Amino acid sequence: MYFIAGMGRGPQVNRAVQLKFGGDWGQANFHRIASWLSQEIYDRTQHGSRFSIWNTSGGSDALRAVADGDLDFAISTPAYFATMAVKGLGPFRDRPLNNLAAVAVFPQNDRLVLAIDKKFGIVSYADLRDAAPALRIAMSPDDSRNFIGYASARMLEACSMAAADFEKWGGQCVVWERPEQCVAAVRAFQADAVLQEAIMTPWWAEMMNERQLHLLPLPDTALQELDTRFGWRPATIEAGYFPSQNEAVQTLDFSDFILVTRDDMPADIVHLVCWCIAETSATLERYYHRFPPDRSPLGYPLSAYPLHQSPIPLHFAAREFYESGHTTSRVQD
């Protein structure tokens, strides 16, 4: 056992700790998760513990900061992109992050997809390439830091296009860091198309209703290329997901959040984090109850999901926690 009895329910760490978490840009899901965990850990450590949450894109910058020791924990999406970090693929080809270890995977059902105003009459990537329309497309930056922008650019390349082509065709690539900024550009008629994730959000639904966009399916050849190069996987947006969408659309899977740390993180800290996730998740989930579970930015209840099914190896203390047959009682202090 790593713990002694303390003032709060559940395990205790009998010392003050200082932990740095990597969140998101500041007002989205990663920050909420990091804030929740910080408080739960604080309640179970000694007086003098300190916690900070860093703003990140939740992409390669967050994973590198953990590997380099600048952060102790970070959250990233999609979860399976962490495999690129440990294998040295894609934005990590210059340096694999082989000291990363997973703590938990949080469920979220998401896709990265290209949507174009129906007025252009474009229903496929081949149509887009052949028509070369003068359209404005909203995307995240392809800077090897933002996973959304990096994946978007590789999707276009797999379809024999590039972001620069839109300017050659007389249009424009409208670059915004965050998904809601890109969607807002389309809703404000500042862009005619968007290549983004977070499709379960209300603002995606509102955009689809207001602008009548067509979702473009990724061809099998492009999906195979992305799988071969990076290990990226396909996923489907079912017909009727949006009222104006009559057919199922195959595109890139962008699901789940992964919480990572370093493989040398003290076992008692990792064990405590796992316990807090398993036992106090109702405190986090209440923020998402206004969404249907299948359209929520975070799937719930967490107790119904296999949090241990990680695309990269679990930290040994996390593995021991999950293998112990731990059952949740959903403690709320």
C-alpha positions in Angstrom: 0.0 0.0 0.0 1.2 3.5 -0.8 -1.1 5.4 1.5 -1.9 6.2 5.1 -5.2 7.2 6.6 -5.9 10.9 6.2 -8.6 13.6 6.7 -10.5 12.9 3.5 -12.2 9.8 2.1 -10.1 7.6 -0.1 -6.3 7.2 -0.4 -4.0 9.9 0.9 -0.5 11.0 -0.1 1.4 11.8 3.2 3.3 14.8 1.8 2.8 18.1 0.0 3.1 17.8 -3.8 3.5 20.2 -6.7 2.0 19.2 -9.9 1.7 20.9 -13.3 -1.2 19.9 -15.6 -1.4 20.6 -19.3 -4.9 21.7 -20.3 -6.3 23.3 -23.4 -6.5 26.9 -24.6 -8.1 27.8 -21.3 -11.9 27.5 -21.4 -12.6 24.0 -22.8 -12.8 20.4 -21.7 -9.1 19.8 -20.9 -9.0 22.7 -18.4 -12.2 21.4 -16.7 -10.7 17.9 -16.3 -7.4 19.3 -15.0 -9.2 21.6 -12.6 -11.4 18.7 -11.3 -8.4 16.4 -10.8 -6.3 19.2 -9.1 -9.0 19.7 -6.5 -9.5 16.0 -5.8 -5.8 15.5 -5.5 -5.4 18.5 -3.3 -8.0 17.2 -0.9 -5.9 14.0 -0.4 -2.5 15.4 0.0 -0.8 17.3 2.7 -1.0 21.1 3.4 1.3 23.0 1.1 0.4 21.2 -2.1 0.4 23.4 -5.2 -1.1 22.9 -8.6 -1.0 24.7 -11.9 -2.7 24.3 -15.3 -0.9 25.4 -18.4 -2.6 26.5 -21.5 -1.7 24.2 -24.5 -3.3 23.2 -27.8 -3.6 19.7 -26.4 -1.5 18.4 -29.3 2.2 17.7 -29.7 3.1 20.7 -27.5 1.4 19.1 -24.5 3.0 15.7 -25.0 6.4 17.1 -25.5 6.1 19.2 -22.3 5.3 16.1 -20.3 8.2 14.1 -21.8 10.6 17.0 -21.1 9.5 17.4 -17.5 7.9 20.8 -17.9 4.5 19.3 -17.2 3.6 16.3 -15.0 0.3 15.4 -16.6 -1.4 16.5 -19.8 -4.5 15.8 -21.8 -4.6 15.3 -25.5 -6.9 14.4 -28.3 -7.5 12.2 -30.3 -6.2 9.6 -27.8 -4.7 7.3 -30.4 -2.5 10.1 -31.8 -0.3 9.6 -28.7 1.0 6.5 -30.5 2.8 8.7 -33.0 4.6 10.3 -30.1 6.0 7.0 -28.7 6.8 5.7 -32.2 8.3 8.8 -33.6 5.8 9.4 -36.4 4.4 12.5 -37.9 5.2 15.6 -35.8 7.4 13.5 -33.6 9.6 12.1 -36.4 12.6 14.1 -35.1 12.3 12.7 -31.6 10.2 9.9 -30.2 8.7 10.5 -26.7 9.4 7.0 -25.4 9.1 8.0 -21.8 5.4 8.8 -22.0 2.9 6.6 -20.1 -0.9 6.7 -20.1 -3.0 7.2 -17.0 -6.5 7.0 -18.4 -8.6 7.5 -21.6 -11.7 9.5 -21.4 -14.5 8.8 -23.9 -15.5 11.2 -26.6 -17.1 10.4 -29.9 -15.7 12.8 -32.5 -14.6 13.1 -36.2 -12.4 15.4 -38.3 -14.4 16.2 -41.4 -14.5 18.7 -44.3 -17.9 20.5 -44.8 -18.5 22.8 -47.8 -21.4 25.0 -48.6 -23.8 23.2 -50.9 -24.0 26.1 -53.3 -20.7 24.9 -54.8 -22.2 21.5 -55.7 -19.2 19.6 -54.4 -19.8 16.2 -52.9 -16.4 14.6 -53.0 -12.7 15.4 -52.7 -12.4 14.6 -56.4 -15.0 17.2 -57.2 -13.2 19.7 -55.1 -9.8 19.0 -56.8 -11.3 19.1 -60.3 -13.5 22.2 -59.8 -10.8 24.2 -58.1 -13.5 26.7 -56.7 -12.7 30.1 -55.3 -13.8 29.2 -51.8 -12.7 30.3 -48.4 -11.9 27.4 -46.0 -11.5 27.7 -42.3 -8.8 25.4 -40.7 -6.5 25.2 -37.8 -2.8 25.9 -38.4 -0.5 23.2 -39.8 2.3 24.0 -37.3 3.2 20.5 -36.1 1.8 21.6 -32.7 -1.9 21.7 -33.2 -3.1 18.1 -34.0 -6.3 19.4 -35.7 -4.3 21.5 -38.2 -1.7 18.9 -38.7 -4.2 16.2 -39.5 -6.3 18.5 -41.7 -3.3 19.2 -43.9 -2.4 15.6 -44.2 -6.0 14.7 -45.1 -5.8 17.2 -48.0 -2.4 15.9 -49.1 -3.8 12.3 -49.1 -6.4 13.6 -51.6 -3.7 15.3 -53.8 -4.4 18.8 -52.5 -2.8 21.3 -50.2 -4.1 24.3 -48.2 -2.1 26.6 -50.5 -4.2 25.4 -53.4 -7.3 27.3 -52.2 -5.4 30.6 -52.7 -4.2 29.4 -56.1 -7.8 28.8 -57.0 -8.7 32.4 -56.1 -10.0 31.6 -52.6 -8.5 31.8 -49.1 -7.4 29.6 -46.3 -8.8 31.2 -43.1 -6.7 30.0 -40.2 -8.0 30.0 -36.7 -6.4 28.1 -33.8 -9.6 26.7 -32.2 -12.6 24.7 -33.6 -15.2 27.1 -32.4 -13.4 30.0 -34.1 -13.4 28.2 -37.5 -17.1 27.3 -37.1 -17.9 30.9 -36.2 -16.1 32.1 -39.4 -18.5 30.0 -41.5 -21.6 31.1 -39.5 -20.5 34.7 -40.0 -20.1 34.1 -43.8 -16.4 34.7 -43.5 -15.7 31.2 -44.9 -17.5 28.8 -47.2 -16.1 25.6 -45.8 -14.6 24.2 -42.7 -12.2 21.3 -41.9 -12.6 20.7 -38.2 -13.5 18.4 -35.3 -15.8 18.8 -32.3 -18.8 17.8 -34.4 -20.9 17.0 -31.4 -21.0 20.6 -30.2 -24.1 22.8 -30.5 -22.2 25.3 -32.7 -21.5 22.6 -35.3 -25.2 21.7 -35.4 -26.2 25.3 -35.7 -23.7 25.9 -38.5 -25.0 22.9 -40.4 -28.6 24.1 -40.1 -27.8 27.7 -41.0 -25.4 27.2 -43.9 -26.6 23.9 -45.4 -23.1 22.3 -45.7 -22.2 19.1 -47.4 -19.9 16.7 -45.6 -17.2 15.2 -47.8 -16.3 11.5 -47.4 -12.6 10.6 -47.4 -11.9 8.2 -50.2 -10.6 4.7 -49.2 -7.2 5.4 -50.9 -6.7 8.5 -48.7 -7.7 6.6 -45.5 -5.3 3.8 -46.4 -2.5 6.3 -46.9 -3.1 7.9 -43.6 -3.2 4.6 -41.9 0.1 3.5 -43.5 1.9 6.7 -42.7 0.6 7.5 -39.3 -1.7 4.7 -38.0 -4.7 7.0 -38.3 -8.1 5.2 -38.4 -11.3 5.9 -40.2 -14.7 6.4 -38.6 -18.2 7.1 -39.8 -20.6 9.9 -39.3 -24.0 8.1 -39.4 -26.7 9.3 -41.8 -29.0 11.8 -40.0 -26.3 12.9 -37.5 -27.2 16.3 -38.8 -30.7 16.9 -40.2 -29.4 17.9 -43.6 -27.1 14.8 -43.9 -28.8 12.0 -45.7 -25.9 9.6 -46.1 -23.3 8.1 -43.9 -19.9 9.8 -44.3 -16.5 8.1 -43.7 -13.8 10.4 -42.5 -11.0 10.5 -39.9 -11.6 9.4 -36.3 -10.9 12.1 -33.8 -12.2 10.4 -30.6 -11.3 10.3 -26.9 -9.0 12.2 -24.6 -5.9 10.7 -23.2 -4.3 11.7 -19.9 -0.5 11.1 -20.0 2.4 11.4 -17.6 6.0 10.2 -17.6 6.9 6.6 -16.8 9.0 7.7 -13.8 6.1 9.6 -12.1 5.8 8.4 -8.5 3.5 5.5 -8.1 1.5 6.9 -5.2 0.6 10.0 -7.3 -0.5 8.0 -10.3 -2.5 5.6 -8.1 -4.2 8.6 -6.5 -5.0 10.1 -9.8 -6.6 6.9 -11.0 -8.6 6.6 -7.8 -9.9 10.2 -8.2 -10.9 9.5 -11.8 -12.7 6.3 -10.9 -14.4 7.5 -7.7 -15.2 11.2 -8.1 -16.1 11.3 -11.7 -19.7 12.3 -10.9 -18.3 15.7 -9.9 -17.0 16.2 -13.5 -19.9 14.6 -15.3 -22.5 17.0 -13.9 -21.2 19.7 -16.3 -22.2 17.5 -19.2 -25.6 16.3 -18.2 -27.2 18.9 -20.4 -25.9 17.0 -23.4 -27.2 13.6 -24.6 -24.4 11.1 -23.8 -23.8 10.4 -27.5 -23.5 14.1 -28.3 -21.6 15.2 -25.2 -18.1 16.7 -25.4 -17.3 14.1 -22.7 -18.9 10.7 -22.6 -20.6 9.7 -19.4 -20.8 8.0 -17.0 -17.1 7.3 -16.9 -17.8 4.2 -14.8 -19.3 2.6 -17.9 -16.2 3.0 -20.0 -12.9 1.1 -20.1 -10.6 3.9 -18.9 -7.6 1.6 -19.1 -7.8 0.8 -22.8 -5.0 3.0 -23.9 -3.2 3.2 -27.3 0.1 3.6 -25.5 1.4 1.6 -22.4 -0.1 2.5 -19.1 2.1 3.8 -16.3 2.8 0.7 -14.1 0.9 2.1 -11.2 -2.1 2.8 -13.4 -1.9 -0.7 -14.8 -1.8 -2.1 -11.2 -4.8 0.0 -10.3 -7.0 -1.2 -13.1 -5.8 -4.8 -12.9 -6.7 -4.9 -9.2 -10.3 -5.2 -10.1 -11.1 -1.9 -8.6 -14.9 -1.2 -8.5 -16.2 2.3 -8.2 -18.4 3.6 -5.4 -18.6 7.1 -6.8 -17.5 9.0 -3.7 -18.4 12.7 -3.5 -16.8 14.8 -0.8 
